[in-house]
Amino acid sequence: MKYSLTAIIEKEDDGYVSLCPELDIASQGDTIELAKSNLVEALELFLETASREEIGQRLHGDVFVTRVEVAVG
């Protein structure tokens, strides 16, 4: 089975943090690519070991990532 999931990666201190909001699973790495690769590994491990019920409970779709403009002052 294949899943198409979202990866949000942001710089934090000397590395990068990656998050999959659909399953609320995160990882990290020294580079963007390593953070992404580590997140894929964490997701694969979760999906291989979790029960269908747990996956169903945690998996939520319709995640939208966008930018917004905020006026201050």
For each residue, the residues with C-beta under 8 A, 3 or more apart:
1:
2:
3: 43 47
4:
5: 20 22 23 43
6: 20 21 22 63 65
7: 18 19 20 36 39
8: 18 19 20 21 65
9: 16 17 18 19 32 35 36 39
10: 16 17
11: 15 16
12: 15 16 17 28
13:
14: 30
15: 11 12 28 29 30 31 35
16: 9 10 11 12 28 29 30 31 32 34 35
17: 9 10 12 26 27 28 35
18: 7 8 9 26 27 28 29 35 36 38 39
19: 7 8 9 24 25 26 39
20: 5 6 7 8 23 24 25 26 39 43
21: 6 8 24 63
22: 5 6 59 60 61 63
23: 5 20 43 46 55 58 59
24: 19 20 21 58
25: 19 20 39 42 43 46
26: 17 18 19 20 39 42
27: 17 18 35 38 39 41 42
28: 12 15 16 17 18 35 38
29: 15 16 18 32 33 34 35 36 37 38
30: 14 15 16 34 35
31: 15 16 34 35
32: 9 16 29 35 36
33: 29 36 37
34: 16 29 30 31 37 38
35: 9 15 16 17 18 27 28 29 30 31 32 38 39
36: 7 9 18 29 32 33 39 40
37: 29 33 34 40 41
38: 18 27 28 29 34 35 41 42
39: 7 9 18 19 20 25 26 27 35 36 42 43
40: 36 37 43 44
41: 27 37 38 44 45
42: 25 26 27 38 39 45 46
43: 3 5 20 23 25 39 40 46 47
44: 40 41 47 48
45: 41 42 48 49
46: 23 25 42 43 49 50 55
47: 3 43 44 50 55
48: 44 45
49: 45 46
50: 46 47 54 55 58
51: 54 55
52: 55 56
53: 56 57
54: 50 51 57 58
55: 23 46 47 50 51 52 58 59
56: 52 53 59
57: 53 54
58: 23 24 50 54 55
59: 22 23 55 56
60: 22 63
61: 22
62:
63: 6 21 22 60
64:
65: 6 8
66:
67:
68:
69:
70:
71:
72:
73:
